[in-house]
Amino acid sequence: MRTAHDLELAHLTKRYGTTVAVNDLNHVFAPGSYVCLLGPSGCGKSSTLRMIAGHESVSEGSILLSGRDISALPPAKRGTAMMFQNYALFPHLSVKDNVAFSLRMKGVDKAARHARAMEMLELVDMTHLAERLPAQLSGGQQQRVALARALISDPEVLLLDEPLSALDPFLRIRMRGELKRLQRELGITFIHVTHGQDEALALADEVVVMNNAVIEQAGPAREVFNAPRTEFVARFMGGHNVITLNGARHAIRQDEIRIGDSGLPATVQAIEYQGDRVAIASQTEAGEALIALMPEAAFFSNEISPGAQVRLTWEEGRLHRLQA
């Protein structure tokens, strides 16, 4: 296991002309954790990652790693490494030489850098393809090479910019497990940018939800999903309804809503079969859209059709009040 290093953003701001892409972020990433920066396109998550990496300048504030201000240092001097979305492998170099490239730039002799590259390739189960060119690899194999190349510099923090977006759904799920295994094995901090809620929930020790250049909520994945603070987080994380009751906005999980003999009157708008469950979209008399998730067997034992009048209910205490 590595020595723990914490990463802190202190009043971090990024401006592009008059546009504020990242606005006064203050956050400490726990040492040795898997963190997902999550949010819609344009929320500032990639700009934040690129500032940490040193690929974007800091407009205001600072980035501290183990208490050391790295804001003005070049990327190679920071103690961070970045794995790019498009992998950025050199097409004319073998897998082994791609992984060893940064050591070559540092003047490490050929035998030593190749030995280290093979250690990294073993970590990602790619030693058997060490002599191939990138064009001879699948997308998943290219990703493993890019990962090994980022890790060869022995970073304190690994930065991943939507690393799974180019993969097919089956491989994406498999690679999630690989990334989590590697992070635990290495004991270093991974900061992973994604716009996929399922990806963040599957991987993250901490989810940091960004919106409009600020952090809207940060915390353990389960806490952010089950106790969203704002309407934006409730809707963005998915799986929640947002409803006004007694003048206040509340969130309730879709799987907590039941269709019964009493409760809130609503009209069924649409039915969607989802395999193990059925989503019933309805509209209340106040015009609010609510979704109830029913187990597949329960729905088909008593089918409901669009246009049906139903009543929606839930257990007391399941409503979660949102911040204004």
LOTI-561857 format. One line per field, with one value per residue: x, y, z of N, C-alpha, C in turn; residue number from 0; residue in one letter. Coordinates in steps of 0.001 Angstrom, whole numbers, always signed. Atoms other than C-alpha are relative to their C-alpha. Example, Ala and Ser with C-alpha at 12.3 -4.5 7.8 and 13.67 -1.06 7.14 Angstrom:
<sites>
nu = [+890_-820] .
nv = [-1190_-1190] .
nw = [+0_-60] .
cau = [+12300_+13670] .
cav = [-4500_-1060] .
caw = [+7800_+7140] .
cu = [+900_-770] .
cv = [+1200_+1090] .
cw = [+0_+730] .
pos = [0_1] .
code = [a_s] .
</sites>
This chain:
<sites>
nu = [+849_-707_+275_+1207_-179_+1291_+17_+934_+291_+264_+529_-445_+847_-498_+749_-358_+558_+1012_+704_-555_+194_-104_+217_-326_+151_-748_+282_-1132_+195_-612_-1097_+250_+1415_+448_+936_+570_+544_+1182_+839_+326_-983_-124_+148_-1311_-742_-1219_-920_-586_-976_-1140_-791_-751_-1065_-951_+252_+682_-512_+929_+272_-118_-9_-1162_+146_-1007_-167_-783_-336_-902_+737_-493_+771_-816_-995_+343_+650_-916_-579_+1098_+379_+1255_-76_+1337_+372_+898_+1197_-287_-1169_-1183_-1154_-816_+311_-1204_-739_+602_+651_-1057_-650_+979_+39_-1312_-377_-378_-1318_-963_-169_-801_-1353_-189_-552_+986_+272_+718_+1358_+794_+329_+1070_+1193_+570_+668_+1285_+856_+464_+1047_+1248_+172_-268_-1382_-15_+164_-987_-672_+969_+252_+1352_+1026_+280_+675_+1397_+145_-276_-1442_-643_+230_-920_-1345_+2_-3_-1359_-897_+221_-442_-1444_-680_+210_+660_+732_+1402_+263_+1141_+592_+988_+996_-818_+786_+1039_-169_+152_+1375_+552_-465_-1402_-24_+276_-1171_-1120_+249_-573_-1466_-462_+170_-1011_-1304_-66_-175_-1314_-1054_+191_-125_+1256_+471_+1055_+561_+1072_+1014_+1361_+860_+335_-218_-1453_-431_+499_-690_-1439_-521_+97_+599_+549_+17_+922_-203_+1045_-234_-1339_-218_+342_+1369_+18_-1064_+118_+20_+943_+1324_+588_+408_+1166_+1174_+326_-413_+290_+703_+815_-894_-664_+1021_+361_-1162_-421_+981_+640_+797_+1039_+0_+1407_+286_+1000_+35_-801_-1441_-396_-488_-380_+309_-460_+1058_+361_+708_+1401_+893_+1336_+891_+1405_+80_-1201_+38_+611_-832_+421_-1125_-338_-745_-522_-1230_-539_-1453_-569_+341_+963_+799_+102_+1334_-75_+1326_+58_+910_+967_-743_-801_-1368_-253_-593_-214_-20_-592_+629_-587_+635_+1054_+1127_+714_+727_+1096_+1112_-487_+557_-128_+3_+1328_+603_-77_-631_-401_-1405_-269_-1348_-120_-359_-1433_-793_-201_-1228_+167_-1114_-323_+675] .
nv = [-1204_-1261_-1001_-743_-1399_-632_-1019_-1045_-1138_-1153_-1138_+237_-673_-26_-858_-105_-1309_-390_+1218_+678_+1445_+593_-1169_-18_+1339_+364_+1413_+875_+1383_+891_+798_+1399_+240_-47_-1128_-308_-1330_+329_-1139_-116_-687_-1432_-360_-373_+1147_+264_-1123_+249_+1077_-477_-889_+855_+650_-980_-233_-1291_-904_-379_-1450_-420_+1112_+885_+1456_+459_+1444_+238_-1296_-724_-674_+482_-734_-587_+970_+713_+1283_+1070_-273_-173_+1196_+501_+520_-84_+920_-783_+657_+673_+854_-725_+881_-262_+1119_+641_+665_+1216_-130_-132_-1303_-1006_-36_-446_-1261_-1074_+333_-316_-1454_-323_+504_+1329_+874_+849_+1233_-346_-494_+1120_+856_-684_+42_+1347_+79_-715_+800_+1145_-536_-121_+1254_-259_+349_+847_-835_-1074_-365_-450_-1424_-349_+307_+1443_+258_-423_-1196_+339_+233_-1318_-673_+586_-535_-1397_+50_+384_-1121_-1041_+468_+277_-1119_+170_-1220_-19_-109_+323_-750_+739_-831_+860_+1075_+1142_-458_+553_+1459_+490_+124_+1187_-218_-1112_+564_+801_-882_-615_+896_-58_-1280_+39_+928_-666_-1088_+590_+649_-1020_-860_-1419_-676_-89_-989_+530_-854_+729_-550_+1161_+203_+1404_+174_-620_+788_+1294_-116_-1046_-146_-1332_-613_-1468_-417_-1394_-634_-1446_-411_+171_+1308_-41_+904_+1005_+930_+1404_+233_+376_-1173_-962_+545_+134_-1254_-1166_-1254_-958_+581_+379_+1272_+1051_+318_+436_+1334_+962_+869_-771_-953_-1236_-342_-1086_+316_-1008_-1161_+282_+998_+1249_+1094_+1358_+980_+571_+1339_-120_-351_+1146_-275_+635_-404_-1365_-774_-1137_+371_-247_+650_+694_-572_+959_+1214_+454_+1279_-112_+1303_+464_-922_-795_-1404_-559_-1460_-558_-1436_-320_-1060_-1269_-41_+497_+1328_+936_+1357_+1092_+1238_+1197_+1273_+493_+987_-692_-773_+835_+692_-960_-1005_-1352_-564_-1465_-586_+489_-845_+767_-761_+242_-81_+391_+119_-1232_-117_+256_-1281_-683_-1429_-604_-1392_-945] .
nw = [+0_+81_-1019_+369_+388_+265_+1042_-413_+869_-861_+772_+1376_+994_+1372_+911_+1412_+308_-989_-435_-1176_+187_-1343_-840_-1436_-595_-1208_-258_-312_+416_-999_+539_+343_+290_+1389_+51_+1304_+257_+785_+330_+1421_+843_-254_-1422_-545_-539_+772_-248_-1328_+142_+798_-865_-925_+784_+520_+1429_+41_-1036_-1071_+11_-1403_-952_+46_-83_-956_-104_-1219_-567_+898_+1070_+1305_+1012_+1067_+467_+1233_-291_-387_-1328_-969_-766_+565_+1362_+604_+1069_+849_+516_+1277_-294_+492_+174_+1199_+898_+549_-1075_-554_-1306_-1020_+126_-404_-1464_-500_+654_-932_-562_+1068_-29_-1190_+198_-593_+1058_+664_-746_-1228_+300_+506_-1146_-728_+854_-83_-1314_+141_+885_-793_-876_+774_+731_+1414_+359_+1196_+1199_-170_+1253_+1014_+191_-455_+1002_-54_-1273_-166_-822_-1392_-137_+71_-1280_-991_+296_-448_-1460_-403_+304_-1006_-1316_-53_-665_-1445_-473_-1262_+405_+1403_+508_+1119_+674_+653_+572_+475_+922_+1355_-43_+75_-1363_-718_-369_-959_-1331_-388_-308_-1314_-997_+112_-555_-1459_-513_+87_-972_-1334_-42_-9_-1168_+326_+283_+1379_+243_+1236_+515_+754_-61_-215_-1409_-367_-108_-1262_-1130_-21_-247_-882_-1452_-137_+1207_-41_+1057_+393_+806_+191_-434_-1442_-560_-522_-1153_-18_-1111_+412_+1097_-500_-655_+1026_+693_-871_-695_+798_-706_+858_+1070_+1093_-315_+5_+1382_+770_-421_+491_-977_-950_+361_-783_-193_-952_-1030_-1069_+374_+62_+990_-585_+908_-438_+985_+831_-466_-1280_+252_+198_+525_-981_-51_-525_+277_+921_+1282_+1182_+1245_+641_+1309_+828_-650_+663_-494_-155_-314_-1348_-604_+934_-415_+242_-31_-262_-266_-1099_+303_+11_+1223_-204_+565_-956_+513_-983_+511_-558_+434_+1226_-296_-628_+1023_+956_-667_-100_+953_+11_+1339_+72_-175_-1244_-1193_-1069_-1188_-317_-1437_-424_-1456_-707_-256_+1206_+690_-416_+311_+736_-312_+912] .
cau = [+0_+1084_+1420_-1859_-1950_-4893_-5797_-7421_-9085_-9042_-11217_-10468_-11824_-11487_-12557_-12573_-12974_-16204_-17416_-16918_-16384_-15450_-16556_-14768_-14551_-13492_-13132_-10810_-10544_-9894_-6575_-6771_-10412_-12234_-13999_-16378_-16931_-20425_-22585_-24100_-22070_-20721_-20969_-17198_-16120_-13630_-12172_-11655_-9887_-7690_-6671_-5680_-3647_-1968_-3484_-5510_-4246_-5869_-7609_-7905_-7332_-4989_-4590_-2781_-1417_-141_-147_+2054_+694_+1003_-1097_+1786_+3797_+4034_+2042_+5089_+6114_+2740_+2507_-609_-1150_-4000_-5674_-7340_-10745_-9304_-6345_-3838_-1567_+1319_+324_+3922_+5082_+4502_+2359_+5505_+7098_+3876_+3802_+7527_+7398_+7489_+10489_+12242_+11667_+13283_+16368_+15799_+17807_+16001_+16321_+15077_+12142_+11060_+11216_+9034_+6645_+6202_+5379_+2649_+1345_+1152_-970_-3540_-3177_-1590_+1914_+966_+316_+3423_+4843_+1621_+801_-2261_-4141_-3971_-5828_-9522_-10893_-10759_-7147_-6157_-7715_-5626_-2465_-3395_-3992_-609_+1093_-532_+451_+4126_+4986_+3903_+1375_-161_-3432_-4723_-7097_-9512_-11480_-14592_-12400_-15266_-17281_-15813_-16538_-19598_-21987_-20842_-17149_-17873_-19315_-16341_-13850_-15569_-14591_-11024_-10681_-12031_-9723_-6689_-7547_-7840_-4671_-2601_-4121_-3941_-6663_-8600_-10610_-12892_-15014_-18280_-21784_-23124_-24971_-24809_-21043_-20568_-22756_-20944_-17428_-17276_-16439_-17375_-19636_-19109_-22088_-21371_-23854_-23339_-19633_-20101_-20307_-24001_-23439_-20623_-20638_-20710_-22502_-25362_-25903_-26014_-28481_-30766_-30583_-30231_-30020_-31428_-33964_-31153_-29306_-32533_-33414_-29864_-29068_-32246_-34591_-36419_-39662_-39830_-43152_-44576_-46371_-47417_-45580_-42182_-40299_-39606_-37894_-39061_-37548_-39583_-39445_-40969_-44248_-47099_-50386_-53141_-56728_-55949_-53457_-52700_-55037_-53241_-53853_-51624_-49855_-47585_-46372_-42809_-41682_-38095_-37542_-37531_-39878_-42470_-42383_-45805_-45707_-48605_-49722_-51274_-54221_-51668_-49960_-46837_-45315_-44561_-43132_-43851_-41742_-43561_-42031_-42768_-44799_-46949_-47777_-48779_-50963_-53069_-52304_-52894_-53480_-52753_-55689_-56465_-57222_-54963_-53945_-50301_-49074_-45828_-44676_-44450_-40915_-39866_-40253_-37000_-37302_-35118_-33297_-35048] .
cav = [+0_+3554_+6411_+8324_+11698_+14057_+16400_+19739_+22311_+25753_+28455_+26911_+28986_+28750_+31484_+31437_+35137_+36197_+32601_+31037_+27286_+26448_+28748_+28856_+25107_+24036_+20306_+17734_+14322_+11583_+9766_+6410_+6849_+6313_+9603_+10230_+13788_+13604_+16079_+17108_+18408_+21888_+21685_+22170_+18623_+18168_+21653_+20770_+17539_+19277_+21940_+19223_+17552_+20801_+20813_+23946_+26993_+28054_+31454_+31770_+29590_+26646_+22869_+21240_+17683_+16463_+20116_+21195_+23777_+22174_+24776_+26253_+23062_+21354_+18091_+15832_+17457_+17286_+13704_+13189_+11231_+11509_+8902_+10610_+9794_+8896_+6980_+9026_+6047_+6483_+4427_+3667_+2381_-1101_-1582_-1971_+1201_+3173_+2250_+3002_+6328_+8678_+6804_+7162_+10930_+10896_+9164_+5773_+3119_+711_-2438_-715_+1049_-2117_-4116_-1508_-1420_-5187_-4875_-2355_-4554_-7478_-5305_-4842_-8379_-7287_-8800_-11242_-8318_-6273_-6317_-5379_-1955_-36_-601_-4358_-4006_-3815_-740_-2469_-3547_-8_+1259_-1135_+75_+3715_+2829_+1098_+4084_+6499_+4335_+3863_+7309_+6073_+8886_+9868_+10637_+9087_+11254_+9560_+11576_+9543_+6434_+4033_+6128_+4529_+947_-1173_-1665_-5208_-4274_-1065_-3050_-5445_-2580_-948_-3983_-3797_-111_-676_-3664_-1663_+1296_-915_-2809_+354_+2313_+5617_+8193_+7825_+10851_+9736_+12151_+10731_+11832_+8322_+7994_+4179_+4336_+6694_+4614_+1400_+2766_+5649_+5799_+9463_+11044_+14757_+16122_+19314_+21721_+25188_+25354_+24503_+21381_+20778_+17842_+15505_+12387_+8583_+7192_+5697_+8913_+11112_+8752_+8241_+11717_+14248_+17780_+19606_+19046_+19017_+16182_+14197_+14426_+13998_+10928_+9305_+6923_+9743_+11637_+15272_+16427_+19491_+18766_+21356_+24056_+22305_+20246_+16614_+13652_+10073_+7040_+5619_+2145_+3486_+4499_+1979_+1866_+1219_+1932_+5251_+8056_+10744_+10592_+10339_+9379_+6790_+8327_+5513_+2011_+856_-2753_-2888_-6619_-7254_-4322_-2098_+1714_+3357_+7039_+9074_+12653_+14026_+16435_+19212_+18330_+16743_+13728_+10730_+7314_+4166_+1050_-2265_-5757_-7399_-10275_-7923_-5730_-8579_-10183_-7014_-5016_-1256_+607_+4200_+6427_+4471_+6431_+5267_+6302_+6626_+5971_+5452_+4597_+7431_+8714_+7830_+11405_+13369_+17152_+19085_+22339_+25336] .
caw = [+0_-757_+1698_+1785_+23_+224_-2623_-1813_-4042_-2394_-3975_-7362_-10255_-14028_-16429_-20209_-21023_-19330_-18919_-15490_-16059_-12450_-9648_-6272_-5561_-2078_-1542_+15_-1653_+909_+437_-1324_-2373_-5650_-6458_-9348_-10553_-11962_-13809_-17136_-20075_-19403_-15601_-15075_-14196_-17061_-16555_-12875_-13801_-16372_-13837_-11360_-14128_-15191_-18674_-17882_-16019_-12756_-12896_-9094_-6055_-5625_-5833_-2913_-2907_+465_+1556_-1376_-3829_-7272_-9139_-11132_-11692_-15099_-15373_-15002_-11700_-9919_-8683_-10799_-14014_-16483_-18632_-21571_-23018_-26444_-24863_-27017_-27779_-30232_-33316_-34399_-30984_-29587_-26504_-24401_-25799_-25367_-21689_-21264_-23129_-20122_-18695_-22061_-21865_-18415_-19806_-18154_-20000_-22309_-20198_-17026_-18676_-20509_-17279_-15547_-18520_-18315_-14591_-15464_-18286_-15873_-13575_-16379_-17783_-21087_-21081_-23869_-26243_-25382_-28934_-30750_-32180_-30885_-34182_-33529_-30199_-29284_-27523_-24161_-24739_-25762_-22566_-20478_-22236_-21568_-17931_-17619_-19270_-16790_-13808_-14775_-13379_-9913_-9376_-6063_-7879_-11106_-13143_-15566_-18130_-19075_-19529_-20292_-22747_-25910_-24798_-25499_-22538_-21671_-21684_-19784_-16874_-16915_-16948_-13960_-11933_-13249_-12352_-8844_-8334_-9478_-7279_-4202_-5072_-5637_-2742_-4623_-5219_-8483_-9693_-12480_-14564_-15873_-16824_-16115_-12818_-12885_-13423_-10476_-8161_-9159_-8676_-6262_-2577_-2969_-5582_-6288_-8238_-10180_-11752_-13231_-12292_-8592_-6417_-5763_-3358_-2356_-220_-216_-3279_-1266_+698_-2412_-4082_-1085_+431_-2404_-1046_-4046_-6785_-9347_-7564_-7065_-10757_-12081_-9991_-11324_-9542_-7738_-8054_-6979_-5548_-3774_-499_+2075_+148_+179_-2399_-1544_-3218_-3028_-4717_-7573_-6056_-2806_-4472_-4321_-6194_-3662_-2616_-966_-1403_-3979_-7022_-10381_-14011_-15682_-18692_-19900_-19059_-19735_-19365_-18037_-17639_-13904_-13267_-14905_-14779_-14450_-15360_-13985_-13494_-10319_-10213_-9567_-12857_-11347_-13110_-10882_-11724_-9725_-10220_-9763_-9742_-13087_-11592_-9483_-12486_-14796_-12145_-12142_-15287_-15422_-18684_-19729_-18786_-15616_-12443_-9608_-6119_-5143_-1642_+260_+3745_+6216_+6574_+2998_+1729_+1787_+2041_-403_+204_-1321] .
cu = [+880_-269_-1192_+337_-1374_+172_-1065_-135_-396_-379_+371_-1009_+663_-921_+540_-617_-974_-783_+704_-309_+26_+9_+271_-239_+884_-342_+1291_-368_+745_+1106_-435_-1441_-253_-1102_-504_-517_-1108_-789_-264_+1118_+5_-77_+1325_+847_+1299_+1016_+683_+1089_+1250_+847_+834_+1196_+1079_-163_-865_+578_-1108_-206_+145_+16_+1207_-408_+1145_+21_+970_+493_+883_-819_+607_-592_+832_+1024_-404_-570_+936_+571_-1043_-221_-1358_+288_-1408_-157_-1084_-1127_+286_+1262_+1326_+1255_+755_-161_+1219_+820_-736_-678_+1042_+645_-957_-8_+1282_+355_+452_+1358_+1105_+300_+849_+1425_+285_+460_-1039_-381_-853_-1426_-885_-405_-1157_-1310_-668_-689_-1384_-968_-524_-1166_-1353_-211_+201_+1417_+66_-149_+1028_+625_-961_-43_-1434_-1111_-398_-758_-1469_-39_+320_+1478_+771_-164_+947_+1426_+99_+66_+1399_+979_-156_+601_+1511_+774_-188_-701_-620_-1506_-104_-1298_-518_-1137_-936_+661_-795_-960_+101_-271_-1465_-504_+525_+1429_+125_-203_+1193_+1163_-218_+640_+1513_+542_-81_+1047_+1373_+137_+234_+1394_+1120_-107_+177_-1383_-271_-1071_-478_-1175_-965_-1302_-998_-245_+269_+1480_+509_-440_+753_+1436_+383_-140_-674_-473_-15_-844_+195_-1148_+306_+1262_+273_-299_-1372_-129_+1155_-193_+82_-1096_-1415_-721_-516_-1237_-1251_-424_+488_-386_-876_-816_+888_+633_-1002_-334_+1193_+442_-968_-620_-881_-1130_+198_-1433_-129_-1100_+118_+955_+1486_+276_+610_+428_-442_+417_-1183_-438_-673_-1489_-802_-1317_-984_-1416_-184_+1296_-255_-629_+909_-578_+1220_+196_+654_+490_+1255_+522_+1522_+640_-435_-1027_-744_-99_-1367_+103_-1404_+97_-1035_-975_+656_+912_+1425_+135_+703_+139_+3_+604_-647_+781_-806_-1165_-1236_-801_-855_-1081_-1225_+342_-778_+243_+94_-1426_-677_+173_+556_+237_+1411_+233_+1430_+25_+410_+1505_+861_+216_+1245_-118_+1265_+264_-672_+973] .
cv = [+1248_+855_+827_+1461_+612_+1117_+1016_+1059_+1156_+1198_-102_+566_-64_+866_-146_+1301_+397_-1205_-629_-1486_-745_+1165_-279_-1360_-141_-1440_-740_-1427_-908_-828_-1433_-326_+17_+1053_+151_+1428_-184_+1259_+60_+688_+1486_+414_+400_-1168_-274_+1119_-157_-1059_+487_+1005_-811_-621_+971_+259_+1231_+864_+321_+1507_+592_-1234_-898_-1464_-497_-1523_-277_+1313_+860_+617_-410_+801_+482_-983_-617_-1380_-1080_+162_-13_-1190_-523_-605_-14_-1040_+685_-853_-787_-877_+592_-865_+374_-1171_-774_-737_-1255_+321_+261_+1381_+1152_+169_+599_+1419_+1076_-265_+266_+1494_+443_-542_-1334_-956_-1032_-1226_+302_+447_-1113_-945_+599_-32_-1364_-224_+648_-786_-1238_+418_+62_-1212_+171_-390_-796_+794_+1138_+474_+504_+1523_+313_-382_-1475_-396_+404_+1259_-256_-224_+1322_+750_-510_+521_+1440_+81_-345_+1149_+1124_-402_-166_+1123_-31_+1214_-160_+46_-333_+681_-682_+816_-872_-1226_-1140_+358_-622_-1509_-403_-313_-1195_+200_+1117_-523_-824_+891_+782_-832_+33_+1288_-1_-920_+667_+1090_-535_-596_+1028_+926_+1477_+580_-23_+1084_-191_+893_-842_+799_-1129_-263_-1439_-294_+546_-824_-1324_+117_+793_-285_+1332_+471_+1515_+460_+1479_+483_+1487_+492_-127_-1446_+116_-880_-974_-896_-1428_-235_-269_+1192_+1001_-504_+32_+1293_+1202_+1285_+938_-727_-436_-1361_-1148_-425_-559_-1415_-1071_-796_+707_+743_+1247_+510_+1129_-448_+1032_+1159_-236_-1099_-1205_-956_-1315_-959_-609_-1376_+9_+289_-1262_+481_-758_+540_+1415_+721_+1103_-412_+376_-757_-630_+556_-1021_-1154_-418_-1271_+83_-1323_-480_+887_+738_+1416_+535_+1513_+563_+1500_+260_+1086_+1382_+116_-480_-1431_-871_-1371_-973_-1226_-1187_-1229_-554_-946_+674_+780_-907_-873_+910_+1198_+1315_+568_+1518_+540_-418_+1021_-851_+902_-431_+191_-428_-44_+1335_+16_-223_+1254_+676_+1460_+575_+1409_+895_+445] .
cw = [+0_+1237_-460_-308_-227_-1025_+387_-1081_+906_-867_-1486_-1006_-1364_-847_-1414_-488_+1092_+530_+1191_-130_+1325_+978_+1477_+676_+1226_+339_+316_-410_+972_-641_-316_-313_-1503_-54_-1428_-4_-1022_-297_-1487_-780_+328_+1454_+645_+459_-761_+161_+1355_-92_-722_+786_+989_-726_-460_-1483_-234_+1106_+998_-63_+1397_+874_-188_+122_+870_+32_+1134_+601_-869_-1132_-1349_-1164_-1178_-584_-1336_+336_+536_+1402_+1122_+925_-415_-1369_-550_-1093_-819_-575_-1278_+64_-499_-80_-1272_-964_-484_+1061_+451_+1320_+1087_-56_+299_+1510_+569_-425_+982_+645_-1021_-10_+1191_-93_+656_-1105_-441_+822_+1231_-311_-548_+1128_+796_-793_+81_+1347_-74_-874_+719_+906_-721_-924_-1507_-439_-1309_-1297_-36_-1309_-1070_-110_+447_-984_+6_+1276_-70_+862_+1459_+260_-62_+1319_+1078_-198_+494_+1526_+526_-223_+1025_+1350_+123_+698_+1514_+608_+1380_-275_-1484_-416_-1260_-605_-832_-661_-613_-1129_-1389_-64_-126_+1417_+796_+502_+1035_+1418_+488_+422_+1294_+1101_+4_+626_+1522_+639_+31_+1058_+1410_+154_+151_+1211_-279_-297_-1503_-40_-1428_-415_-825_-2_+230_+1471_+433_+184_+1328_+1202_+125_+499_+1251_+1484_+296_-1369_+222_-1183_-281_-878_-86_+697_+1493_+405_+650_+1253_-131_+1206_-498_-1031_+505_+626_-1040_-738_+880_+684_-808_+707_-817_-1060_-1168_+264_-42_-1423_-771_+382_-488_+1132_+1007_-694_+853_+38_+1021_+952_+1112_-278_-103_-1040_+708_-1110_+617_-1097_-752_+497_+1370_-198_-304_-614_+883_-71_+528_-336_-1002_-1333_-1176_-1192_-655_-1408_-925_+854_-757_+664_+38_+426_+1368_+682_-1104_+565_-400_+181_+161_+235_+1087_-437_-26_-1218_+160_-525_+1034_-660_+1170_-666_+695_-432_-1173_+287_+599_-1035_-879_+661_+138_-879_+87_-1395_+54_+39_+1294_+1120_+1146_+1209_+394_+1489_+283_+1519_+605_+266_-1231_-831_+543_-423_-642_+496_-1033_-1089] .
pos = [0_1_2_3_4_5_6_7_8_9_10_11_12_13_14_15_16_17_18_19_20_21_22_23_24_25_26_27_28_29_30_31_32_33_34_35_36_37_38_39_40_41_42_43_44_45_46_47_48_49_50_51_52_53_54_55_56_57_58_59_60_61_62_63_64_65_66_67_68_69_70_71_72_73_74_75_76_77_78_79_80_81_82_83_84_85_86_87_88_89_90_91_92_93_94_95_96_97_98_99_100_101_102_103_104_105_106_107_108_109_110_111_112_113_114_115_116_117_118_119_120_121_122_123_124_125_126_127_128_129_130_131_132_133_134_135_136_137_138_139_140_141_142_143_144_145_146_147_148_149_150_151_152_153_154_155_156_157_158_159_160_161_162_163_164_165_166_167_168_169_170_171_172_173_174_175_176_177_178_179_180_181_182_183_184_185_186_187_188_189_190_191_192_193_194_195_196_197_198_199_200_201_202_203_204_205_206_207_208_209_210_211_212_213_214_215_216_217_218_219_220_221_222_223_224_225_226_227_228_229_230_231_232_233_234_235_236_237_238_239_240_241_242_243_244_245_246_247_248_249_250_251_252_253_254_255_256_257_258_259_260_261_262_263_264_265_266_267_268_269_270_271_272_273_274_275_276_277_278_279_280_281_282_283_284_285_286_287_288_289_290_291_292_293_294_295_296_297_298_299_300_301_302_303_304_305_306_307_308_309_310_311_312_313_314_315_316_317_318_319_320_321_322_323] .
code = [m_r_t_a_h_d_l_e_l_a_h_l_t_k_r_y_g_t_t_v_a_v_n_d_l_n_h_v_f_a_p_g_s_y_v_c_l_l_g_p_s_g_c_g_k_s_s_t_l_r_m_i_a_g_h_e_s_v_s_e_g_s_i_l_l_s_g_r_d_i_s_a_l_p_p_a_k_r_g_t_a_m_m_f_q_n_y_a_l_f_p_h_l_s_v_k_d_n_v_a_f_s_l_r_m_k_g_v_d_k_a_a_r_h_a_r_a_m_e_m_l_e_l_v_d_m_t_h_l_a_e_r_l_p_a_q_l_s_g_g_q_q_q_r_v_a_l_a_r_a_l_i_s_d_p_e_v_l_l_l_d_e_p_l_s_a_l_d_p_f_l_r_i_r_m_r_g_e_l_k_r_l_q_r_e_l_g_i_t_f_i_h_v_t_h_g_q_d_e_a_l_a_l_a_d_e_v_v_v_m_n_n_a_v_i_e_q_a_g_p_a_r_e_v_f_n_a_p_r_t_e_f_v_a_r_f_m_g_g_h_n_v_i_t_l_n_g_a_r_h_a_i_r_q_d_e_i_r_i_g_d_s_g_l_p_a_t_v_q_a_i_e_y_q_g_d_r_v_a_i_a_s_q_t_e_a_g_e_a_l_i_a_l_m_p_e_a_a_f_f_s_n_e_i_s_p_g_a_q_v_r_l_t_w_e_e_g_r_l_h_r_l_q_a] .
</sites>
